[in-house]
Amino acid sequence: MYTYATSIDQAIEAIGEFRAGGTDIQERIRSRVTTSPLIDIAGIDGLSSVEVSDEGVSIGALMTLDELQGHEYLARHYSALVLPAKTLATPQARHVATLGGSLSQRTRCAYYRHPDLGCPKKGGTDECPSRQGEHELGVAYDFGPCVYPHPSSIGCALLTYDARLAISGRGLVSVEDFFGDGSDVRSDNTLLPGEIITAIHLPAAVADEKVAYFRHMSRAWAEWPLVEVVVRLNVKDNTVHDAKVAIGAVANIPFRLTEVEQALMDSSLSADSLATAAKASTTRCKPLRDTGYKVPIIEASVLEALELAVNSVGTLSGQTQEP
C-alpha cells in the first residue's frame, strides 16, 4: 500500500510510515526491517521554502540538504547549519535527503538494521543487544538503554541555534525536546505516530560570529563520523561573550557540551583557554567496554573545532572556515 499525499491533512489521515527523500526508509525496506505501508510526503507544497523575518528564519522541512548547502542567504547567515550539510553522506544522498528526514531518521545500529536480530526499537527483545555485543562504534556518553550514536548531524547543528521545530498537531517544539534525554530505548526522537515536522525555526542571525564544523572519521567507516562537533562563538575584543558547542556521534542523542561553553565564557582566545575548554568536553564521558578510544578523540575534535572557529571569518561576510 502506497499513499501519495498532497497535503498534510491527507498524510496524517493515511496509515503507514512517512517517506520524503527516502534515503533512510528505502534502506530499511531493502533490509526487511520496515514492512509498513508508505506515505509519500515529498509532493506536499509549501514545505521547502525559506522565509526570513525580523525574528529569524523559517526553513521548510522538505528542503533537501543539497538545497541547504547551496542557499546563499543561509550560507551567509547560518553557516554553522550549512557546513555539516556540505559534507554529509554522498552528493547523491544530499540531492534527495531532506532536513526533516535527517532529524527523524532511525538508528544506524547493525542490530537494529539486521532483519533477523531483535532490538527494543523494532521488537524481539527488551534489552539493547549492542551493549553486551559488538559496539566499537557505539557511544562514549552512556545516557540511556540504547548505546548506538544518533545519526543526525543536522540535529547537532540545530542545537547550537536553540532551534524550534514546527510539528503538525503539536506546534513548536525545541530541538532539544524533540530528541529527548536518551532514556527512551524504543525511539530515536519524541515524534508521535502521525506527526510530521513541517518547518525549522531559527532565531535572528548573529553578526560576525565565528563558526566551525569538524568531524573525525575512520577510513574503514567513512560514511558516518566517529565524533562531530559544531561551534558558534561570539567574540569581542578577543574575549568570548557567548559560546554554543554541540557534539554528535558519541551518544544516543546529539547534545550541547555545556561544560565547554561555560569554560569558554569570558575567556580570552588563547591556546591555553581553548585547551582547557576542550578538556572539559570529556567530563561526562562514560564509555562502553570497547568505546574508550573515543574519549581522547572527543577532546581532540573539540579542540580542533574551537581552533577552526577562532580562525574563521564572521559569518555575515560570506566567509566560513571548513575543516
C-alpha positions as CSV (number, residue, x, y, z in Angstrom):
1,M,0.0,0.0,0.0
2,Y,1.4,3.4,-1.0
3,T,-0.2,6.8,-0.4
4,Y,1.0,9.8,-2.3
5,A,0.0,12.7,-0.1
6,T,-0.6,16.2,-1.5
7,S,-1.5,17.8,1.8
8,I,-0.5,17.5,5.5
9,D,-4.1,16.5,6.4
10,Q,-4.1,13.7,3.8
11,A,-0.7,12.5,5.1
12,I,-1.9,12.4,8.7
13,E,-5.1,10.6,7.8
14,A,-3.2,7.8,5.9
15,I,-1.9,4.7,7.5
16,G,1.8,3.9,7.3
17,E,5.3,5.4,7.6
18,F,6.2,8.8,6.1
19,R,8.7,8.9,3.2
20,A,10.3,12.1,2.0
21,G,13.7,11.7,0.3
22,G,13.7,8.0,1.2
23,T,17.4,7.7,2.0
24,D,16.7,6.1,5.3
25,I,13.4,4.2,4.9
26,Q,14.3,2.7,1.5
27,E,17.3,1.1,3.1
28,R,15.2,-0.2,5.9
29,I,12.7,-1.6,3.4
30,R,15.6,-3.3,1.4
31,S,16.9,-4.9,4.6
32,R,13.4,-6.0,5.6
33,V,13.4,-4.0,8.8
34,T,10.4,-1.9,7.7
35,T,7.3,-3.5,6.2
36,S,4.7,-0.9,6.9
37,P,2.8,1.0,4.1
38,L,4.4,4.2,2.8
39,I,3.0,7.7,2.9
40,D,4.9,9.8,0.4
41,I,5.0,13.4,1.6
42,A,7.6,14.7,-0.9
43,G,4.8,16.3,-3.1
44,I,3.3,18.5,-0.4
45,D,3.5,22.1,-1.5
46,G,5.0,24.8,0.7
47,L,7.3,22.7,2.8
48,S,10.6,23.6,1.2
49,S,10.7,27.4,1.2
50,V,12.8,29.8,3.3
51,E,11.0,32.7,5.0
52,V,13.1,35.5,6.6
53,S,11.7,37.9,9.2
54,D,13.0,40.1,12.0
55,E,12.6,37.2,14.4
56,G,14.8,34.9,12.3
57,V,14.3,32.4,9.6
58,S,11.9,29.5,8.9
59,I,13.1,26.6,6.7
60,G,10.7,24.1,5.2
61,A,11.3,20.6,6.4
62,L,11.3,19.2,2.8
63,M,14.3,21.4,1.8
64,T,17.0,19.0,0.6
65,L,20.5,19.0,2.1
66,D,21.8,19.9,-1.4
67,E,19.4,22.9,-1.5
68,L,20.5,23.9,2.0
69,Q,24.2,23.8,1.3
70,G,23.7,25.9,-1.9
71,H,21.4,28.5,-0.3
72,E,23.2,31.8,-0.4
73,Y,21.3,33.5,2.4
74,L,21.6,30.6,4.8
75,A,25.3,30.1,4.0
76,R,26.0,33.7,4.8
77,H,23.9,34.0,8.0
78,Y,23.5,30.4,9.3
79,S,26.8,28.8,8.3
80,A,27.0,26.5,11.3
81,L,24.0,24.7,9.9
82,V,25.2,24.8,6.3
83,L,28.7,23.5,6.9
84,P,27.6,20.0,8.0
85,A,25.2,19.8,5.1
86,K,28.1,20.2,2.7
87,T,29.8,17.0,3.9
88,L,27.1,14.6,4.8
89,A,26.8,11.2,3.1
90,T,27.3,11.5,-0.7
91,P,26.2,14.1,-3.3
92,Q,23.5,11.6,-4.5
93,A,22.1,11.3,-1.0
94,R,22.2,15.0,-0.3
95,H,20.3,15.6,-3.6
96,V,17.2,13.8,-2.1
97,A,17.7,13.8,1.7
98,T,15.6,16.4,3.5
99,L,16.0,18.4,6.6
100,G,13.1,16.8,8.3
101,G,14.2,13.3,7.3
102,S,17.7,14.0,8.6
103,L,16.2,14.8,12.0
104,S,13.8,11.9,12.2
105,Q,16.0,9.1,10.7
106,R,16.3,5.9,12.7
107,T,19.4,4.5,14.3
108,R,22.1,3.0,12.1
109,C,22.9,0.3,14.7
110,A,23.7,-3.0,12.9
111,Y,21.5,-4.9,15.4
112,Y,18.5,-2.7,14.5
113,R,19.2,-2.9,10.8
114,H,19.5,-6.7,10.7
115,P,16.2,-8.3,9.8
116,D,16.8,-11.4,12.0
117,L,18.1,-9.8,15.2
118,G,16.0,-8.3,18.0
119,C,16.2,-4.7,19.2
120,P,13.9,-2.8,21.5
121,K,13.3,-0.2,18.8
122,K,11.8,-2.8,16.5
123,G,10.8,-5.6,18.8
124,G,12.1,-9.1,19.6
125,T,13.8,-8.1,22.9
126,D,13.6,-5.6,25.7
127,E,17.4,-5.3,26.1
128,C,19.8,-3.5,23.8
129,P,21.9,-6.3,22.2
130,S,24.7,-3.9,21.3
131,R,25.5,-3.2,25.0
132,Q,26.9,-6.7,25.5
133,G,27.6,-7.4,21.9
134,E,29.6,-5.6,19.2
135,H,29.7,-1.9,20.0
136,E,33.0,-0.4,19.0
137,L,31.2,2.3,17.0
138,G,28.9,2.9,20.0
139,V,28.5,5.7,22.5
140,A,31.1,7.3,24.8
141,Y,28.4,9.1,26.8
142,D,26.1,6.4,28.2
143,F,22.8,8.4,28.6
144,G,20.3,5.5,28.3
145,P,19.5,2.0,27.3
146,C,20.4,2.4,23.6
147,V,24.2,2.5,23.1
148,Y,24.4,3.4,19.4
149,P,25.0,7.1,18.4
150,H,22.2,9.2,16.9
151,P,22.9,9.7,13.2
152,S,21.7,13.3,12.8
153,S,24.5,15.8,12.1
154,I,21.8,18.4,11.2
155,G,20.3,17.9,14.7
156,C,23.7,18.6,16.2
157,A,24.0,21.9,14.3
158,L,20.4,23.0,15.2
159,L,21.1,22.6,18.9
160,T,23.6,25.4,18.7
161,Y,20.8,27.7,17.4
162,D,18.3,26.7,20.0
163,A,16.1,25.8,17.0
164,R,12.4,25.1,17.2
165,L,10.6,22.5,15.1
166,A,7.1,23.1,13.8
167,I,5.3,19.7,14.3
168,S,1.8,19.1,12.9
169,G,-0.8,19.0,15.5
170,R,1.6,20.0,18.3
171,G,3.1,23.4,17.4
172,L,6.6,24.5,18.1
173,V,9.0,22.1,19.9
174,S,12.6,22.8,20.8
175,V,15.1,20.6,19.0
176,E,16.4,19.5,22.4
177,D,12.9,18.3,23.5
178,F,12.5,16.7,20.1
179,F,15.5,14.4,20.7
180,G,14.7,13.9,24.4
181,D,17.2,12.9,27.0
182,G,18.1,9.5,25.6
183,S,16.2,7.5,28.2
184,D,13.6,6.0,25.8
185,V,15.1,2.8,24.4
186,R,12.2,2.4,21.9
187,S,12.5,5.7,20.0
188,D,15.1,7.9,18.3
189,N,13.0,11.1,18.9
190,T,9.8,12.2,20.5
191,L,7.7,12.3,17.4
192,L,4.3,10.6,17.9
193,P,2.5,8.5,15.3
194,G,1.0,10.7,12.6
195,E,3.2,13.7,13.4
196,I,5.2,15.5,10.7
197,I,8.0,18.0,11.0
198,T,6.9,20.9,8.7
199,A,9.5,23.6,9.4
200,I,12.6,24.5,11.3
201,H,12.7,27.9,13.0
202,L,16.0,29.6,13.8
203,P,16.4,32.9,15.8
204,A,17.8,36.1,14.2
205,A,21.3,35.7,12.9
206,V,24.2,37.0,14.9
207,A,26.6,39.3,13.1
208,D,30.3,38.4,12.8
209,E,30.1,35.2,14.8
210,K,32.9,32.6,14.4
211,V,31.7,29.1,13.5
212,A,33.1,25.7,12.6
213,Y,32.1,22.1,12.0
214,F,34.6,19.3,12.4
215,R,34.1,15.6,12.0
216,H,36.5,12.7,12.8
217,M,36.0,9.8,10.5
218,S,37.5,6.3,10.1
219,R,38.7,5.3,6.6
220,A,37.0,2.0,7.0
221,W,33.7,3.5,8.1
222,A,33.8,6.8,6.2
223,E,30.0,7.1,5.8
224,W,29.4,8.1,9.4
225,P,31.6,10.2,11.8
226,L,33.1,8.8,15.0
227,V,32.9,12.3,16.5
228,E,31.4,15.5,15.2
229,V,31.4,19.0,16.7
230,V,29.6,22.2,15.8
231,V,30.9,25.5,17.3
232,R,29.4,29.0,17.4
233,L,31.4,31.8,19.1
234,N,30.5,35.4,19.7
235,V,33.9,37.2,20.3
236,K,34.6,40.8,21.1
237,D,38.0,42.2,22.0
238,N,39.5,38.7,22.0
239,T,37.0,37.6,24.7
240,V,34.2,35.1,24.3
241,H,30.9,36.6,25.1
242,D,28.7,33.7,24.0
243,A,29.5,30.1,23.1
244,K,27.4,27.3,21.7
245,V,29.1,23.9,21.3
246,A,27.2,20.7,20.3
247,I,28.5,17.2,19.7
248,G,27.2,14.2,17.8
249,A,28.1,10.6,17.0
250,V,29.0,9.9,20.6
251,A,25.7,9.4,22.4
252,N,22.2,8.2,21.6
253,I,21.2,11.8,21.1
254,P,23.1,14.8,19.9
255,F,23.6,17.3,22.7
256,R,25.2,20.5,23.9
257,L,28.6,20.5,25.7
258,T,27.5,23.0,28.3
259,E,30.7,22.4,30.3
260,V,32.8,23.5,27.3
261,E,30.5,26.5,26.8
262,Q,30.9,27.5,30.5
263,A,34.7,27.1,30.3
264,L,34.8,29.4,27.3
265,M,32.6,32.2,28.6
266,D,34.5,35.4,29.3
267,S,37.8,33.7,28.5
268,S,40.4,35.0,26.1
269,L,41.1,33.2,22.8
270,S,44.4,31.8,23.9
271,A,45.8,28.4,23.3
272,D,45.6,27.5,26.9
273,S,42.0,28.6,27.3
274,L,40.9,26.6,24.3
275,A,42.8,23.5,25.6
276,T,41.1,23.9,29.0
277,A,37.7,24.1,27.4
278,A,38.3,21.1,25.2
279,K,39.4,19.1,28.2
280,A,36.1,19.8,29.9
281,S,34.3,18.0,27.0
282,T,35.1,14.6,28.4
283,T,33.9,15.1,32.0
284,R,30.6,13.4,31.3
285,C,32.1,10.6,29.3
286,K,31.1,7.1,30.3
287,P,32.5,4.8,27.6
288,L,31.4,1.2,27.0
289,R,33.7,-1.8,27.1
290,D,35.0,-1.1,23.5
291,T,34.5,2.7,23.1
292,G,37.1,4.1,25.4
293,Y,39.2,5.0,22.3
294,K,36.7,7.7,21.5
295,V,37.4,9.8,24.7
296,P,40.8,11.3,23.5
297,I,39.2,11.7,20.0
298,I,36.4,13.8,21.6
299,E,38.8,16.1,23.3
300,A,41.0,16.5,20.2
301,S,37.9,17.0,18.0
302,V,36.5,19.7,20.2
303,L,39.9,21.5,20.3
304,E,40.2,21.3,16.5
305,A,36.6,22.7,16.1
306,L,37.4,25.5,18.5
307,E,40.6,26.4,16.7
308,L,38.8,26.4,13.4
309,A,36.1,28.7,14.7
310,V,38.7,31.1,16.2
311,N,40.4,31.3,12.8
312,S,37.2,31.7,10.8
313,V,35.8,34.9,9.4
314,G,32.5,36.4,10.6
315,T,29.6,34.6,9.0
316,L,27.8,37.7,7.6
317,S,30.8,38.3,5.4
318,G,30.0,35.1,3.5
319,Q,33.3,33.5,4.6
320,T,33.4,30.4,6.8
321,Q,36.1,28.1,7.9
322,E,35.8,24.5,6.8
323,P,37.8,21.6,8.2
